[in-house]
Amino acid sequence: MISNYIVICRGKKTALLLRLTRLSSLTRCHIDDMHCRNTLPIIVGGTNYYIESLLWKVLVDTGQGNEESGRGGDGAARRKLELEKLGGAELHKRLAEVDPDMAAMLHPNDKRKIARSLQIHEETGVPHSLWLEEQRGQEGGDGLGGPLRYPDPCIFWLRADMEALDRRLDARVDEMLSAGLIEELRDFHVRYNQQNAQDNGQAYQQGIFQSIGFKEFHDYLTAPESSTQQDKDALREKGIEAVKIATKRYARKQNKWVRNRFLKRPGDNVPAVYSLDVTDVSTWEETVLNPALQILEHLSKGETPPIPPIRVQGAEQRNSRSHHTCDVCDKVIIGDLEWTAHLKSKRHYSFVRKRKRDLDGDQAHGARSPPAAPAQTLSKDTGAAVAPGCS
């Protein structure tokens, strides 16, 4: 993992360390069993959405997508891929017909989430929005999702200065290259992706091909045999640089996810997050290990730790996933906070000024047009400037 965090479901006597690499019902059964045996589950790393699904009851189990259910899981995965091959507009139209509430919460370009909502409706006959409404109505749930799966979890977020983190990520990519990353990619490409690439049918938004490396080395792996060694070396270096950039971008995305999901999330069912500085690993015991043990010891006794959990400004804001359309920018925005940010953005103001200039130019040339509306109006809800045509 790039951005590390440790989830501890506390309150037990002993501890067992787990590396969370893939979430399934089996994983949760293991954790439930540990609780029964007075064992403290400590989960390290894992994809963001696996962590969220482990903490909160947010998954919708249709009974057909479980990996332990045999062929049903394969069929569900194939069906989801079939849906994702359709255009975003077509998918969004289909979802609006069967689940308008869910369609209003999803951006037309978010094909994977739209396909998942359609799949849930196909497999259960119940709109996805109703499943979510049922989860949120459970005891301990709120407008953002279902209740916590386990009582009193705490999170240790290992944070580093971005410059130090960038250096580590670059070094990590170099180590992967030394260990044979390109050879592994080439072998996989020859065995599984070469024909797709020749047919222009490879999809870097699906399955394992979403992993960092495939897309970035595409030009190098598909270079014609007639290419000179100099050209191939240039494509190789271009791919290496692209992998490093994508890796650092992904690290920032993970950090943003932690802030949005944990630190800015309102409500009582949000785990405590304790920040530990890993910028200088030579002081690991003083800055990471000992503070973590101290926090955990106090929590296990029901006491308040001397080191407080972190929160950020704006945590009290609840971001409704409402649907907004900006006709000026020709853009769909999902979420009230995102909408407010869009209205204040330089891009939006640029389009507003351009429209005003166009209207003034039409009037100067005597063009017939409706009376010019003010360039901006003020939204009562957000206090932000709203251009004509925005809804």
N, C-alpha and C positions, 0 to 999 in steps of 0.2 A: 504493500500500500504506500501511497505518497503522503497523504495527510493522515496521521495516525491518531486514533483515539481508542480508549479502553472503556468498555461498558462493564460495570460491576453490579450484578444483582445481589445486593448485600443482605446481611442479616443471618448468615450461616457461620458455622464454626471453622471449617476448612475451606481451602480454595483449590480450584482446578482451572488451569489455563487452557483456553481454546483459541484456535486460529479460525475465525469465521471466514470461509472462502465461498460458501454457497448456502443459501438459506432454503430449507425445506421443512416440511412438517416433522421430519426425522430430527432435525437440529433442535426444534422446540421440545420434542419429546425427551431428548438428552438433557436439556436444561431443566425440564420439569422433574426428571428423575434425580438430578443432582440436588434439587431443593428437598426432595423427599429423603435423601441420604445425608442431609445437613452438610452439603458441599456447596461452596461459594463459586458460582460460575463467573469466570473472567473471560470476556470475549475481546480479542485483539484484532483490530483491522476489519476488513470486510467492506464490500461495496456499500455506498451510502444507503441505498434503498433496502439492502438486506438488514442493515442496522435499524432503520426506521421500522421495518416490518417485524423485527425481533422485539422492539420496544413497545410498539403500539399495535392494537388490533385493527389493522388497516387492509389486510388481504381479503380478497373475495375468493373463497374456495368453491368452485363449481363442481368439484368431484371428477372433472375430466382432464385437468391440467396437472395433476400431481405426478411427480416423477416416479413415485412408487406404484402407480396405478396401471403400469404396463403400457399397452398400445394406445390407451386413451390419451396419455400425455403427448405421444408423438403426433396423434391426429390433431390435438388442440394446437400444438406448435405449428403444424403445417397450415392449419386453417388461418392462424394469425398471420403467417407469412403471405398467404394468398390475399388476405385483406390489405396488407401493407403495400402490395404491388399496385393497388388501385391509386388513383390520384387523390390528393388531399381533399379537393372540393367534392368529389364523388363520395368519399367516405363520410365527410362531414354532413352531406345531404342525407345519406342513409341513416346516420345517427340521429339527425334532427327529426326524422320521421318516426323513430321508435322510442327515442329518449331525448326530447327537446331540452330538458333541464340540464342533462349532461353535455349536450352539444353546445349550450350557451357557456359552459365553463371551460371548453377546450378550444384551442386555436385551430383553425382549419389546416394549418401546416403540421400540427402535431399528430402525424399519422399513426405512430405506435400506440399512443393513448386512445385515440379514436378507435383503432382496430380492436384494442383490448375491450373497450366498452361495448362494441358491437358483438364481440365474441361472447362476453358475459350474457348479453341479452339472448343470443342464439342458443346458448347452452342451458340457460335457466328459465327463459321466458319472462324474466323479471328485469326491468331497466336497471342499469348500473347505478343511477342516481338514487333509486329506492334502497339498494343494498347499502350505499353509503349513509343514507338517512337513518337506516336501522342501526348501523354501527354507532353513529354519533349520538343516537338516543339512548345507548346503553349507559348504565351507571358509571360515572367517571369519564364519559365521552364529552366532546364539545364540538363546536362547529368545524373544527379542523380534522376530526377523525375519532376513532374509537378510543376506549380507555387503554391505559397501560397494561401490558400482559403480566408484568411482575411488579410487586410492590417495592417502592423505595430504591430504584436503580440510581447509580451515580455514574458520571462520565468524566474520565480524565482526557483532556484534549491536549495532545503534545504539539506545541507550537514552536516555530522557529522564525527568526528574522528572514525575510524573503530573499535577501541576497545570499545568506548562508544556505537557505533551502535550494535556491537555484543552482548553486555550486554543487550541492549534493546530488541534485537531479541530473545535472550534466555528467557528473562522475558515474552515476548509476547507469546512464545510457552507455557510456564508454565501457563499463564493465560488462554489460549485456552484449555489446559488440565483440568484445574480446572472448566472451564465452560462446560465440557462434550464432548471434541473433540473425545475421543476414543469411547464413547458410540454412538455418532453420526456416526462415521465411521463403527462401528459394525452393527448398524441398517441398514445403507445403504448397507453394504456388504451382509447381510442376505437377503435383499429384492431384490437387483439388481445384485450382483456380485458373489454370492456363486456358482451358477451353472457354470458360466464362469471359475471360479478358479478351480473347479473340473475337467472341461474339458480342462484345460490349455489354455483357449481361451480368458482370460482377456487381454486387451490391455491398458497399462498404457501410451500410446502415443496418445490416442484419447479421445476427449470429456472431461467430468468432471474428468475422472480418471487421467488426467495430473496434477491435483492439488496436491500440496505438502501434503502428508499424506497417500494417498492410497497406493502408491508403498512402502513407508517406513514402513508401518505397515502390509504389506502383510503376512509376516511370522507369525506374532502374530495373525492376523485374521483367518488364515488358519491352525493354529496349531491343531493337532489331539486331540480329546476329551480325549484320554488316556494320554496326556501330564501331567506331574506333575505341581503343582502350582509353583514350583521353576523354571521349564523350561519356563512356561508362563510369569512369572515375568521377567525373563532374556530377553525374546523376546520383552516384553513391553518396557523395558529400552533401548534395542537396537533400537527399533522403535523411541522412544523419541529422542535419540541422533542423529539418522539419519534425523529426521525432523529438528532439530536445525541446523545440518550441511547443509542440502538442503536449508533452509531458508537463512542462511548467504551466501551461494553460489549464490542464486538468487539475493540477494541485491547487491553483487559485479557485477553480470551480468547486472543489471539495471544501475549501475553507469557507467559501460563500455559502455552501449548502449547510455547513454546521451552524453558521451565524443565523441563517434564515430558519432552519428547522428547530434549533434548540434555543438560541439566545434571543431571537425576536419573537418567538412563538408565545402568544398569550395563553393564559389558563393555568389551572392548578396541576394538570397532569403532565408537567414538563420536568424531566429529570434535572437534577443539579449538575452543572458542568464546571469542573475545576481545571483551570489553565496551568500547564506545566511547561516551562521554557526549556527547549532542547537545542537552543542555538549553539551552545558550547557543550559538546558531549563529554569533554574532559572533566566537567563538574557534574556528571550524571547523578551521583549519589546525593550531592548537596541540593541540586535544583529540581530533581525529578523523583528519585526513589524515596528519599526520606520524607519530603512533603506529602507524597502520595500515601505512604504508610501511615503518616500522622493523621491525615484526613480520614482514611479508612478506619483507623482505630477509634477515633471519636465517633464516627457514624455508627460503628458496630455497637457502641455503648449507648447510642441514642443521644449523644452530646453534639453540641454545635462545634464544628471544626474551627480552629483559630484562623484558618485561611478561608475566606468567604468564596462562594461560587461566583462566577462572572455572569453579568447580564449586560445588555447594551441599551442605549437609548432607542426608544421607539418600540420597546418590547410590548407595550400595552396596546399597540395598534393591531387591529384584526384586519387582515387583508382578504376582503370578499372577492371571490373569483367571478366577478361580474364581467359582462361582455361590453366592450366599448369599440366604437368605430370612428376613426379620424379620416374624414373624406378629404381633408387637405393633404395629408401625407399618404392617403390610400393605404391605410394600415389598420389591422385589427389588433386590439390590445385586450388581454385577459388579466383581470386583477385591478382593484382600485388603486393600490400603491403604484403599480406599474403604469397605470393611466395618469396618475398625478405626475410621476417622473417624466412621462412622455410629453405632457403639456409644458413642462419646464425645460425640455431639452433644446439644445441649439438647433438640431435638425428640424424640429417642429416650428420654431420661430423663423427659421430660414424659409420654410415653405409658406408660412403666413405672410412674410414680407414679399415673397415672390408673387403670391396671389394678389396682394394689394397693388403691386406695381403693374401687374397685368390688367387689373380692373381700372386703374388710373389711366393706363395707356389706351384701353378701349374707349373710355369716356373722352379722352383727349382727341381721338380720331373720329368722334361722333358715332361710335358703334352703339347700336341699340342694345341695351342691357338693363336689367332690373336695377333699382336703386342700390347703390353700394352699401353693404352692411358694414358696421365697424370692423376693423381688422381683427379685433379680439373682444371677447366679452369675459366677464368674470363668473366662474362657476361658484354657486353658493355653497356646494358641498366641500370643495377643495381649496377655494380661494386662488386657484391657478388660472392663468390665462387660457381661454378656450377659443379656438378659431371657429369661424362660421362653418357649419357643416359637420362639426364634431358632435357625436352623440354618445 
